[in-house]
Amino acid sequence: MDPMYYETITKLEEMGANPEYVNGWASGFLHNPQREEQRVTDAYSAGYDDGANKNTDNADKFKS
């Protein structure tokens, strides 16, 4: 597995990012299908998009 995945997840958890953002980021990074519509949150969607693009641009907006 790409070390960027583990490093970024650790960084997000240490900075107190919303768990929904972290889950979305991991799913986007791994190219998993998105959740069902009724389970998608703004934090998850932002994380999914950032993960797919391999960045954390929106992480600061979604701190717990």
N, CA, C and O atoms as CSV, one atom per row, in Angstrom:
chain,resi,resn,atom,element,x,y,z
A,1,MET,N,N,0.855,-1.182,0.000
A,1,MET,CA,C,0.000,0.000,0.000
A,1,MET,C,C,0.891,1.230,0.000
A,1,MET,O,O,1.979,1.238,0.575
A,2,ASP,N,N,0.411,2.240,-0.642
A,2,ASP,CA,C,1.115,3.520,-0.737
A,2,ASP,C,C,1.299,4.120,0.666
A,2,ASP,O,O,0.320,4.281,1.395
A,3,PRO,N,N,2.541,4.455,1.053
A,3,PRO,CA,C,2.761,5.034,2.399
A,3,PRO,C,C,2.000,6.346,2.602
A,3,PRO,O,O,1.720,6.725,3.740
A,4,MET,N,N,1.665,7.036,1.521
A,4,MET,CA,C,0.911,8.290,1.633
A,4,MET,C,C,-0.427,8.046,2.334
A,4,MET,O,O,-0.895,8.896,3.092
A,5,TYR,N,N,-1.035,6.903,2.084
A,5,TYR,CA,C,-2.321,6.566,2.702
A,5,TYR,C,C,-2.183,6.565,4.223
A,5,TYR,O,O,-2.933,7.257,4.913
A,6,TYR,N,N,-1.242,5.804,4.744
A,6,TYR,CA,C,-1.058,5.694,6.193
A,6,TYR,C,C,-0.625,7.020,6.810
A,6,TYR,O,O,-1.115,7.398,7.874
A,7,GLU,N,N,0.271,7.711,6.163
A,7,GLU,CA,C,0.754,8.997,6.675
A,7,GLU,C,C,-0.373,10.020,6.749
A,7,GLU,O,O,-0.479,10.768,7.721
A,8,THR,N,N,-1.206,10.049,5.728
A,8,THR,CA,C,-2.289,11.031,5.695
A,8,THR,C,C,-3.366,10.705,6.712
A,8,THR,O,O,-3.868,11.605,7.386
A,9,ILE,N,N,-3.733,9.437,6.839
A,9,ILE,CA,C,-4.739,9.050,7.832
A,9,ILE,C,C,-4.242,9.420,9.234
A,9,ILE,O,O,-5.006,9.957,10.037
A,10,THR,N,N,-2.982,9.140,9.529
A,10,THR,CA,C,-2.408,9.493,10.833
A,10,THR,C,C,-2.446,11.007,11.041
A,10,THR,O,O,-2.823,11.478,12.114
A,11,LYS,N,N,-2.060,11.759,10.027
A,11,LYS,CA,C,-2.067,13.227,10.112
A,11,LYS,C,C,-3.482,13.749,10.363
A,11,LYS,O,O,-3.676,14.632,11.198
A,12,LEU,N,N,-4.465,13.213,9.651
A,12,LEU,CA,C,-5.849,13.658,9.819
A,12,LEU,C,C,-6.366,13.349,11.219
A,12,LEU,O,O,-7.040,14.179,11.830
A,13,GLU,N,N,-6.058,12.173,11.723
A,13,GLU,CA,C,-6.501,11.810,13.065
A,13,GLU,C,C,-5.836,12.677,14.126
A,13,GLU,O,O,-6.489,13.097,15.082
A,14,GLU,N,N,-4.550,12.946,13.966
A,14,GLU,CA,C,-3.821,13.775,14.936
A,14,GLU,C,C,-4.316,15.215,14.947
A,14,GLU,O,O,-4.309,15.866,15.991
A,15,MET,N,N,-4.745,15.716,13.792
A,15,MET,CA,C,-5.215,17.102,13.735
A,15,MET,C,C,-6.669,17.238,14.186
A,15,MET,O,O,-7.194,18.347,14.276
A,16,GLY,N,N,-7.316,16.108,14.468
A,16,GLY,CA,C,-8.690,16.143,14.956
A,16,GLY,C,C,-9.728,16.292,13.862
A,16,GLY,O,O,-10.795,16.859,14.096
A,17,ALA,N,N,-9.435,15.797,12.684
A,17,ALA,CA,C,-10.403,15.875,11.592
A,17,ALA,C,C,-11.630,15.033,11.927
A,17,ALA,O,O,-11.531,14.000,12.588
A,18,ASN,N,N,-12.767,15.485,11.467
A,18,ASN,CA,C,-14.022,14.772,11.656
A,18,ASN,C,C,-13.884,13.346,11.126
A,18,ASN,O,O,-13.380,13.151,10.019
A,19,PRO,N,N,-14.323,12.339,11.898
A,19,PRO,CA,C,-14.217,10.950,11.431
A,19,PRO,C,C,-14.917,10.701,10.098
A,19,PRO,O,O,-14.487,9.845,9.324
A,20,GLU,N,N,-15.985,11.435,9.825
A,20,GLU,CA,C,-16.671,11.297,8.534
A,20,GLU,C,C,-15.755,11.753,7.393
A,20,GLU,O,O,-15.732,11.140,6.326
A,21,TYR,N,N,-15.005,12.827,7.625
A,21,TYR,CA,C,-14.050,13.298,6.613
A,21,TYR,C,C,-12.973,12.241,6.393
A,21,TYR,O,O,-12.616,11.947,5.252
A,22,VAL,N,N,-12.453,11.666,7.480
A,22,VAL,CA,C,-11.397,10.657,7.381
A,22,VAL,C,C,-11.910,9.430,6.620
A,22,VAL,O,O,-11.220,8.909,5.744
A,23,ASN,N,N,-13.117,8.973,6.951
A,23,ASN,CA,C,-13.689,7.825,6.238
A,23,ASN,C,C,-13.881,8.134,4.759
A,23,ASN,O,O,-13.601,7.296,3.902
A,24,GLY,N,N,-14.357,9.331,4.464
A,24,GLY,CA,C,-14.530,9.734,3.065
A,24,GLY,C,C,-13.197,9.808,2.345
A,24,GLY,O,O,-13.082,9.378,1.198
A,25,TRP,N,N,-12.186,10.355,3.018
A,25,TRP,CA,C,-10.862,10.475,2.397
A,25,TRP,C,C,-10.324,9.089,2.052
A,25,TRP,O,O,-9.830,8.869,0.947
A,26,ALA,N,N,-10.421,8.158,2.995
A,26,ALA,CA,C,-9.925,6.795,2.764
A,26,ALA,C,C,-10.665,6.139,1.605
A,26,ALA,O,O,-10.044,5.500,0.755
A,27,SER,N,N,-11.981,6.292,1.564
A,27,SER,CA,C,-12.768,5.695,0.479
A,27,SER,C,C,-12.410,6.294,-0.875
A,27,SER,O,O,-12.274,5.573,-1.863
A,28,GLY,N,N,-12.259,7.600,-0.918
A,28,GLY,CA,C,-11.888,8.251,-2.173
A,28,GLY,C,C,-10.495,7.856,-2.629
A,28,GLY,O,O,-10.271,7.610,-3.814
A,29,PHE,N,N,-9.557,7.796,-1.692
A,29,PHE,CA,C,-8.181,7.429,-2.018
A,29,PHE,C,C,-8.114,6.022,-2.591
A,29,PHE,O,O,-7.361,5.757,-3.528
A,30,LEU,N,N,-8.913,5.117,-2.016
A,30,LEU,CA,C,-8.910,3.717,-2.448
A,30,LEU,C,C,-9.863,3.453,-3.620
A,30,LEU,O,O,-9.984,2.315,-4.075
A,31,HIS,N,N,-10.532,4.489,-4.103
A,31,HIS,CA,C,-11.487,4.393,-5.221
A,31,HIS,C,C,-12.648,3.457,-4.906
A,31,HIS,O,O,-13.153,2.756,-5.783
A,32,ASN,N,N,-13.065,3.455,-3.638
A,32,ASN,CA,C,-14.251,2.689,-3.251
A,32,ASN,C,C,-15.485,3.425,-3.750
A,32,ASN,O,O,-15.444,4.639,-3.949
A,33,PRO,N,N,-16.586,2.700,-3.954
A,33,PRO,CA,C,-17.822,3.409,-4.310
A,33,PRO,C,C,-18.279,4.273,-3.139
A,33,PRO,O,O,-18.026,3.941,-1.981
A,34,GLN,N,N,-18.953,5.381,-3.443
A,34,GLN,CA,C,-19.453,6.249,-2.380
A,34,GLN,C,C,-20.581,5.556,-1.626
A,34,GLN,O,O,-21.202,4.618,-2.127
A,35,ARG,N,N,-20.832,6.036,-0.419
A,35,ARG,CA,C,-21.922,5.524,0.408
A,35,ARG,C,C,-23.267,5.772,-0.283
A,35,ARG,O,O,-23.369,6.508,-1.265
A,36,GLU,N,N,-24.299,5.116,0.282
A,36,GLU,CA,C,-25.643,5.372,-0.192
A,36,GLU,C,C,-26.001,6.827,0.109
A,36,GLU,O,O,-25.506,7.414,1.071
A,37,GLU,N,N,-26.844,7.384,-0.705
A,37,GLU,CA,C,-27.189,8.801,-0.622
A,37,GLU,C,C,-27.631,9.240,0.773
A,37,GLU,O,O,-27.252,10.320,1.224
A,38,GLN,N,N,-28.420,8.426,1.458
A,38,GLN,CA,C,-28.934,8.824,2.779
A,38,GLN,C,C,-27.863,8.824,3.865
A,38,GLN,O,O,-28.091,9.369,4.945
A,39,ARG,N,N,-26.700,8.225,3.605
A,39,ARG,CA,C,-25.619,8.170,4.605
A,39,ARG,C,C,-24.480,9.146,4.310
A,39,ARG,O,O,-23.502,9.192,5.056
A,40,VAL,N,N,-24.593,9.917,3.242
A,40,VAL,CA,C,-23.534,10.857,2.852
A,40,VAL,C,C,-23.704,12.166,3.624
A,40,VAL,O,O,-24.801,12.720,3.693
A,41,THR,N,N,-22.608,12.648,4.201
A,41,THR,CA,C,-22.605,13.948,4.887
A,41,THR,C,C,-21.679,14.892,4.123
A,41,THR,O,O,-20.930,14.466,3.243
A,42,ASP,N,N,-21.740,16.167,4.467
A,42,ASP,CA,C,-20.843,17.136,3.820
A,42,ASP,C,C,-19.383,16.778,4.081
A,42,ASP,O,O,-18.545,16.868,3.184
A,43,ALA,N,N,-19.083,16.370,5.315
A,43,ALA,CA,C,-17.701,16.013,5.670
A,43,ALA,C,C,-17.244,14.801,4.860
A,43,ALA,O,O,-16.122,14.782,4.353
A,44,TYR,N,N,-18.101,13.797,4.737
A,44,TYR,CA,C,-17.754,12.594,3.971
A,44,TYR,C,C,-17.498,12.945,2.505
A,44,TYR,O,O,-16.514,12.493,1.919
A,45,SER,N,N,-18.379,13.745,1.917
A,45,SER,CA,C,-18.234,14.124,0.504
A,45,SER,C,C,-16.945,14.902,0.257
A,45,SER,O,O,-16.241,14.656,-0.723
A,46,ALA,N,N,-16.641,15.843,1.153
A,46,ALA,CA,C,-15.405,16.618,1.008
A,46,ALA,C,C,-14.190,15.711,1.143
A,46,ALA,O,O,-13.231,15.835,0.381
A,47,GLY,N,N,-14.229,14.800,2.109
A,47,GLY,CA,C,-13.133,13.854,2.287
A,47,GLY,C,C,-12.985,12.931,1.093
A,47,GLY,O,O,-11.867,12.651,0.659
A,48,TYR,N,N,-14.098,12.457,0.559
A,48,TYR,CA,C,-14.061,11.562,-0.600
A,48,TYR,C,C,-13.408,12.267,-1.789
A,48,TYR,O,O,-12.543,11.701,-2.458
A,49,ASP,N,N,-13.825,13.495,-2.043
A,49,ASP,CA,C,-13.246,14.257,-3.164
A,49,ASP,C,C,-11.756,14.506,-2.949
A,49,ASP,O,O,-10.962,14.362,-3.878
A,50,ASP,N,N,-11.374,14.880,-1.727
A,50,ASP,CA,C,-9.954,15.119,-1.437
A,50,ASP,C,C,-9.144,13.831,-1.561
A,50,ASP,O,O,-8.041,13.846,-2.108
A,51,GLY,N,N,-9.672,12.733,-1.068
A,51,GLY,CA,C,-8.966,11.453,-1.173
A,51,GLY,C,C,-8.768,11.040,-2.619
A,51,GLY,O,O,-7.696,10.562,-2.992
A,52,ALA,N,N,-9.797,11.221,-3.433
A,52,ALA,CA,C,-9.697,10.874,-4.851
A,52,ALA,C,C,-8.640,11.727,-5.552
A,52,ALA,O,O,-7.983,11.275,-6.490
A,53,ASN,N,N,-8.485,12.970,-5.080
A,53,ASN,CA,C,-7.490,13.877,-5.662
A,53,ASN,C,C,-6.158,13.838,-4.921
A,53,ASN,O,O,-5.230,14.572,-5.261
A,54,LYS,N,N,-6.067,12.976,-3.906
A,54,LYS,CA,C,-4.845,12.787,-3.117
A,54,LYS,C,C,-4.340,14.082,-2.471
A,54,LYS,O,O,-3.155,14.409,-2.530
A,55,ASN,N,N,-5.279,14.807,-1.852
A,55,ASN,CA,C,-4.910,16.007,-1.103
A,55,ASN,C,C,-5.778,16.091,0.148
A,55,ASN,O,O,-6.673,15.269,0.345
A,56,THR,N,N,-5.517,17.072,0.980
A,56,THR,CA,C,-6.315,17.287,2.202
A,56,THR,C,C,-6.774,18.738,2.272
A,56,THR,O,O,-6.813,19.324,3.354
A,57,ASP,N,N,-7.114,19.312,1.149
A,57,ASP,CA,C,-7.443,20.726,1.064
A,57,ASP,C,C,-8.590,21.159,1.994
A,57,ASP,O,O,-8.580,22.280,2.502
A,58,ASN,N,N,-9.556,20.297,2.212
A,58,ASN,CA,C,-10.728,20.680,3.004
A,58,ASN,C,C,-10.698,20.182,4.446
A,58,ASN,O,O,-11.667,20.384,5.177
A,59,ALA,N,N,-9.634,19.548,4.865
A,59,ALA,CA,C,-9.572,18.946,6.204
A,59,ALA,C,C,-9.781,19.975,7.316
A,59,ALA,O,O,-10.445,19.676,8.308
A,60,ASP,N,N,-9.231,21.171,7.169
A,60,ASP,CA,C,-9.367,22.184,8.214
A,60,ASP,C,C,-10.824,22.620,8.425
A,60,ASP,O,O,-11.179,23.083,9.509
A,61,LYS,N,N,-11.652,22.475,7.412
A,61,LYS,CA,C,-13.063,22.861,7.515
A,61,LYS,C,C,-13.870,21.845,8.314
A,61,LYS,O,O,-14.976,22.144,8.764
A,62,PHE,N,N,-13.322,20.645,8.490
A,62,PHE,CA,C,-14.072,19.566,9.129
A,62,PHE,C,C,-13.309,18.976,10.316
A,62,PHE,O,O,-12.961,17.795,10.324
A,63,LYS,N,N,-13.060,19.811,11.302
A,63,LYS,CA,C,-12.429,19.349,12.536
A,63,LYS,C,C,-13.511,19.042,13.551
A,63,LYS,O,O,-14.525,19.737,13.623
A,64,SER,N,N,-13.291,17.997,14.335
A,64,SER,CA,C,-14.298,17.605,15.360
A,64,SER,C,C,-14.257,18.543,16.537
A,64,SER,O,O,-15.021,18.375,17.488
